[in-house]
């Protein structure tokens, strides 16, 4: 039983989370990382009870000595229950266990076999929700007198509580090491024992920036990395989502374990399933040997599933089973294999909109999006653009043994560009100007699209002036030729006559450039 002091001041998780606004999962993860495991379980079970309007909650698992073992039982007054196994409907638990799926009923007395239960003097119950936490643990929520809220229509609180319980069980020794594995499940994997970690040694991993959103992201990663909860990294393409995932892994409780990344949008569905789950010899043409999948290879570490929104409905169902139960089954195999893997995922889509549109499973979304780490687009990060550009330039100088510097004019152009490709586009542009430029790098070596989108001097002066000149032309063909001649002439001036650089800048081959120069009389005598 809890002390009187704890009973008078219960941890009200839903109030903590509600106060956090956009960071509800962040508050939960911080609590998991800092609290005593037993206190975490009590608070999380309280949250589960509240979320569905239950009277009581039980955390159960099968036992080799008895049919069931109750790890924790509490009521809506946040008091622990005595003799908890006498208060549950064991036939319903067995039914859910056999079906290996959630089971709910809001009118238990109307069940056809209720008469037999009455003869067995089972406890009175009106409503029950039985939900799997993982391959061994089950959450049993009930009310003796009134129906419960439908968990499928609840908000994220129940999902947060369930994943929080799963995370706490994984990182502690609450479960006896002698517990027998689930039927048909091969215990090939030994659960890791997380080592202690210190947040005082937190160092961002290759995520450069001083923008408030980036600093807040570093603080969030520092808080949530030690937990075992799944994390969804969101942001536009090229914002550095994999770097954020690597940072989470390196500051987690399993930094020495493998970090395996897979882009779910870059592989065909049938190949992606084999890549993730492995295959058995003979499963399909070309499967000449047994092959482990990425989930098996990531055991004891982290798997990062990029572009998770591109997965099919069938694969989403299988991913949900992996996250819920911690087991995988190879393609063509019958044997289930236990794994211990932390799942990080990323998307550039609005997954909540995908859920509403029926294109992404709602239950998988809540499982993945326990904690959200968002990366802002580069265009919103202000002077971080120059910091990142100089970081890339320093690396290139070190590789090439050069000492090239960015001019103030180049820095200004970079700051004005909207960077639709984000950091990846910026990195490519710095590589380009470093390769083409002299000691003092200028904007003349940037891609034309960068200059065009930024409405730089080249566009404002050359294009508009050229348009003014061609207005007096008699035909469209003459106007196009005059403007083309002006464009090539301007490029030659800006590139100091370097033909190769002009071709790069205009995006045309040398044969085309030379032909047009001869046509417009731009060749040197």
Secondary structure, DSSP 8 states (H G I E B T S, - for coil): ---HHHHHT---HHHHHHHTGGGHHHHHHHHHHHS-HHHHHHHHHHHHHHHHT-SEEEEEEE-SSSSEEEEEEEETTS-B-SSGGGSS-HHHHHHHHHHTS-EEES-GGGSTTHHHHHHTT----SEEEEEE-SSSEEEEEEESSS----GGGS-HHHHHHHHHHHHHHHTSS-S-TT----TTEE--S---------GGG----S----SHHHHHHHHHHHHHTTS---EEEE-STTS-HHHHHHHHHHTSTTTTS-EEEEETTSS-HHHHHHHHHEE-TTSSTT--S-EE-HHHHTTTSEEEEETGGG--HHHHHHHHHHHHHSEEE-BT---EEE---EEEEEESS-HHHHHHTTSS-HHHHHHHTTEEEE---GGGSTTHHHHHHHHHHHHHHHHHT---EE-HHHHHHHHH---TTHHHHHHHHHHHHHHH--SEE-GGGS-HHHHHHTT-HIIIIIIHHHHHHHTT-SSHHHHHHHHHHHHHHHHHHHTTT-HHHHHHHHT--HHHHHHHHHHTT-S--
